[in-house]
């Protein structure tokens, strides 16, 4: 039997970097912390409550000086309230340079 993790098209990579994001249609910026990232998805924490189905624009900033920021549009697929923060999962719809 194939292990569940092996069924993924792209492996999740643990990442510890900050990010900022906004909900499409809302000009406010919010902060988050990336937990993991794959070619098609992201998992991050935030103090901002988000709704499943929301579209976000986000910028991930690496702590490594040589790594440029990643800009993307993400659709929220899951939100879990952990009392201290929200754990947000999303599908990466589009990446920008």
N, C-alpha and C positions, 0 to 999 in steps of 0.2 A: 504494500500500500504506500502511496506517495504521501510524504509529510505535507501538511498544509502550507508551510512556508515555501516549499518547493513549487507550489502551483502558481506563485506570483510571477508576473512577467518581469518585474524589476524588484530587486532586493531593497528592503528598507535599510537606510544607513543612519545610524545614530549620529546626531549632530547637536552641538551645544552652541547655538548662536542666537543673537538677538534679531528681532525683526520689527518692522512697523507695518501697519496695514490700515486700510480704510474700507468701509462698506461702500460699494458702488452707489452713487447718488447722495452720499453723505461726505461732507468735506473734512470731518474730524479725523485726526490720526490717532491710532492706538498702538500700544506696545505689546509685544509677545515674545515668547522664548520657544525656539524650535526644539522638538524632542527627536523627531526623525523625519527623513525625507527620502523619496524615491523619484523615479522619473515621472510618475503619474500622480503622486500624492504627498501630502504633508500632514504632520501631527504637531500641534503647538499648544502652548498654554497662554492664557490671557485673562486679565481681570474683567474684560469687556464681555458681557453676555451677547451671544450671537444666535441667530435663528438658522436652523437647517434650511438649506436652499439659498441662503444669502450668497451674493457674489462679492468677493474681496479683491482689492488690488494690494499686493504686498511687495515689500523689499526686504530681502534677507541680507544681512551684513556679516561677513566672516570676520573672525578675529585675526586672520592671516592677511597681512598687508598686500600680498600678491594676488589674492583672490578677489575678483570684482563682485559687486553686489548682484544678487539675482532678483529680477523683477518678474512678477507673474500675476495672473488672474486665477483665482481659486474659487470653487463652489463648495460651500460648507455641506458636509454629509453627516456629521455627528457632532453633538455637543454634550459633554458630561460635566456636571457641576461637582467639583471636588471640595466645595466649601471655601477653600482658600483662593482658588482660581477655576477657570473653565478649561477643560481639555477639548480642543477643537481639531477635528479631522476634516480634510478636504481633498478634492480632486483638482489637480493642476490642469487648468483649461488651456492656458497659453503662457509661454515664457517670452520675455522681451530682453533685448540687449541693453 
